Amino acid sequence: MKHKLKEILDKNRCFIEAGNLPTYIPELSKANKNALGIYIVDLNGEEYGEGDYEYPFTIQSISKVITLMLALEDRGAEEIFKFVGMEPTGDSFNSMMKLEIVRPSRPFNPMINAGAIAVTSLINGSPEEKFQRILTLFKKITNNDSIKVNHEVYLSEKKTGDRNRAMAYFMRDVGVLQGDVEDNLDVYFRQCSLEVTCRDIAKIGAFLANDGVLLQTGERLIEAKNAKIAKTFMVTCGMYNASGEFAIEVGIPAKSGVGGGIMALVPGKMGIGVLGPALDDKGNSSAGVQILSDLSNLFNLSIF
Ligand code: DON
């Protein structure tokens, strides 16, 4: 297995060149463009890593899957879907276009920035409690107590996050965002700036592949129906406006982040974490997508 993973990484190293480090969050442009890693957590208990699977990066949009599950547990699906829709946009992850032109005014889904900010506002607790509950859930799922915020990335996001800010203020005006705008954005920026490795996100994938039950203890943290909603959004919206192509080429639930990570899973089988900080024009890891495509074809992983 390890040998096969190395072959896949080496074969797809060339796709790094086709991507670019993001600059709209200046701190992210300091990442090592050439880092490339993969980690697999098999539900049978086997784990395999290759390349830079211990290289730290910020989780970014992959966090949206966790906050969605937490909000669903807190408020129930019926309540959450009063504030956020269930449909892909076909637009970029930070687009605000449809927010105003489509009625009722609410974000199309919880994976785009607007939807994720609204979802964070729906998590129970004060802003500090919200963040601590998100962090606690992360630590439990990854079985990693040392996960923390990358402070430089957090400050960089906060300083340059005017597009998110604009959408959040708009959403408060139309009654979608609950509570104070800046407080909610602060939680969102912190959740996006959590520093992880391929191993951590592979563990999140395995947790979802296991329907919301912790592999290490057998403890159910998330109801199966909520894990199912999260996985479904990963298929329809997880790779943003490349989700359709990804479903055809790779065919497994996946969620990308602008830190270069992709968290993926094969239901009932495994969680996969991939890292390649150079991004394509949709904001997905350019080499990461190719690595998952080869992995899926080699082991016949597509769920379709
Ligand atoms: O709000 C943002 O733009 C970032 N913190 C997260 C965006 C992101 O990761 C999109 N993913 N590909």
Residues whose N, C-alpha, C, O or C-beta is under 5 A from the ligand:
A	BS01	DON	Q60 S61 F93 N113 C192 S256 G257 V258 G283 N284
